[in-house]
Amino acid sequence: MSSSSNSPKAEMSRLFGDFRFPAMPDLEALAGAQRRNLDALSAANRVALEGAQAVAKRHMEILQQSVGELSEAMRKLAEVEAPQARAERQAEVVRITYERAVANMRELAELIQKSSTEALSLLNHRFAEAMEEAKALTQPKTDG
């Protein structure tokens, strides 16, 4: 008969006695982290939506302004009678229109970039916080 120290039950007890289970995560801390993640996503989405709305609003303002300017330019072109003067005025209208279009496109691009940068900044900040929280959650708790 073998001794009780070599029994399967004793062997299992010894094996499981040496095994260290990881500590259960702090569920409240995990829930708080998830809430902060959702808050950050919500804030980033809000910033992106506000940016898109600002771009759409400004685009409509530019369009209305352009239509008004085009109407005025066409009226002035109709007033010019000499062919040379008409050609000069047309060239001036094309130049002004091009310069405004480039400036307007630049303005819209800057609005989009500002909105995107702000939204990404919110997400990057939260990501950095989340990494610190995850690191803290995986550290063994010290009872002091």
C-alpha positions as CSV (number, residue, x, y, z in Angstrom):
1,M,0.0,0.0,0.0
2,S,1.3,3.4,-0.9
3,S,1.5,6.2,1.7
4,S,-1.1,8.9,1.8
5,S,1.4,11.5,0.6
6,N,1.6,9.7,-2.8
7,S,-2.2,9.2,-3.2
8,P,-3.8,10.8,-6.3
9,K,-5.9,13.0,-4.0
10,A,-2.8,14.3,-2.1
11,E,-0.9,14.8,-5.4
12,M,-3.8,16.8,-6.9
13,S,-4.0,18.9,-3.7
14,R,-0.3,19.6,-3.9
15,L,-0.5,20.6,-7.6
16,F,-3.5,22.9,-7.0
17,G,-2.0,24.2,-3.8
18,D,1.0,25.5,-5.8
19,F,-1.2,27.0,-8.5
20,R,-1.9,30.7,-8.1
21,F,-5.1,31.9,-9.6
22,P,-4.9,35.5,-10.9
23,A,-6.8,38.0,-8.9
24,M,-10.3,38.8,-10.0
25,P,-10.4,42.2,-11.8
26,D,-12.0,45.1,-10.0
27,L,-15.4,45.0,-11.8
28,E,-16.3,48.5,-10.6
29,A,-13.1,49.8,-12.1
30,L,-13.7,48.0,-15.4
31,A,-17.2,49.3,-15.6
32,G,-15.9,52.8,-14.9
33,A,-13.3,52.5,-17.6
34,Q,-15.9,51.3,-20.1
35,R,-18.1,54.3,-19.1
36,R,-15.2,56.7,-19.7
37,N,-14.5,54.9,-23.1
38,L,-18.1,55.5,-24.1
39,D,-18.0,59.1,-22.9
40,A,-14.9,59.7,-25.0
41,L,-16.4,58.1,-28.1
42,S,-19.6,60.1,-27.6
43,A,-17.6,63.4,-27.2
44,A,-15.5,62.6,-30.3
45,N,-18.6,61.8,-32.3
46,R,-20.2,65.0,-31.1
47,V,-17.2,67.0,-32.1
48,A,-17.1,65.3,-35.5
49,L,-20.8,66.0,-36.0
50,E,-20.5,69.6,-35.0
51,G,-17.6,69.9,-37.4
52,A,-19.5,68.4,-40.3
53,Q,-22.5,70.7,-39.5
54,A,-20.1,73.7,-39.5
55,V,-18.6,72.6,-42.8
56,A,-22.1,72.1,-44.4
57,K,-23.3,75.5,-43.1
58,R,-20.2,77.3,-44.4
59,H,-20.5,75.5,-47.7
60,M,-24.1,76.7,-48.1
61,E,-23.0,80.3,-47.2
62,I,-20.2,80.1,-49.8
63,L,-22.6,78.8,-52.4
64,Q,-25.1,81.5,-51.7
65,Q,-22.4,84.2,-51.8
66,S,-21.0,82.7,-55.1
67,V,-24.4,82.8,-56.8
68,G,-24.9,86.4,-55.7
69,E,-21.4,87.3,-57.0
70,L,-22.0,85.5,-60.3
71,S,-25.3,87.3,-60.8
72,E,-23.6,90.6,-60.1
73,A,-20.7,89.8,-62.4
74,M,-23.1,88.8,-65.3
75,R,-25.0,92.0,-64.8
76,K,-21.8,94.0,-65.1
77,L,-20.6,92.1,-68.1
78,A,-23.9,92.9,-69.8
79,E,-23.2,96.6,-69.3
80,V,-19.8,96.6,-71.0
81,E,-20.2,97.2,-74.7
82,A,-16.8,97.3,-76.2
83,P,-15.4,93.8,-77.1
84,Q,-12.0,94.5,-75.6
85,A,-13.5,95.8,-72.3
86,R,-15.8,92.8,-72.2
87,A,-12.9,90.3,-72.6
88,E,-10.9,92.1,-69.9
89,R,-13.9,92.0,-67.6
90,Q,-14.5,88.3,-68.3
91,A,-10.8,87.6,-67.5
92,E,-11.1,89.6,-64.3
93,V,-14.3,87.6,-63.3
94,V,-12.6,84.3,-64.0
95,R,-9.5,85.3,-61.9
96,I,-11.6,86.5,-59.0
97,T,-13.8,83.5,-59.1
98,Y,-10.8,81.1,-59.2
99,E,-9.1,82.9,-56.2
100,R,-12.3,82.8,-54.2
101,A,-12.8,79.1,-55.0
102,V,-9.3,78.3,-53.8
103,A,-9.7,80.4,-50.6
104,N,-13.1,78.8,-49.9
105,M,-11.7,75.3,-50.4
106,R,-8.8,76.1,-48.1
107,E,-11.2,77.4,-45.5
108,L,-13.4,74.3,-45.7
109,A,-10.4,72.0,-45.5
110,E,-9.2,73.8,-42.4
111,L,-12.6,73.4,-40.8
112,I,-12.5,69.7,-41.5
113,Q,-9.0,69.3,-40.3
114,K,-9.7,71.3,-37.0
115,S,-12.7,69.1,-36.3
116,S,-10.9,65.8,-37.1
117,T,-7.9,66.9,-35.0
118,E,-10.1,67.7,-32.0
119,A,-12.0,64.5,-32.2
120,L,-8.8,62.4,-32.6
121,S,-7.3,64.3,-29.7
122,L,-10.2,63.3,-27.5
123,L,-9.8,59.6,-28.5
124,N,-6.0,59.7,-28.1
125,H,-6.3,61.2,-24.6
126,R,-8.8,58.5,-23.6
127,F,-6.7,55.8,-25.1
128,A,-3.7,56.9,-23.0
129,E,-5.8,57.0,-19.9
130,A,-7.2,53.5,-20.7
131,M,-3.7,52.1,-21.0
132,E,-2.8,53.5,-17.6
133,E,-6.0,52.1,-16.1
134,A,-5.3,48.7,-17.7
135,K,-1.7,48.8,-16.3
136,A,-3.1,49.6,-12.9
137,L,-5.6,46.8,-13.0
138,T,-3.0,44.2,-13.8
139,Q,-0.6,45.3,-11.0
140,P,-0.9,43.1,-8.0
141,K,-2.6,44.8,-5.1
142,T,-0.4,45.5,-2.2
143,D,-2.0,45.5,1.2
144,G,-0.2,48.2,3.2
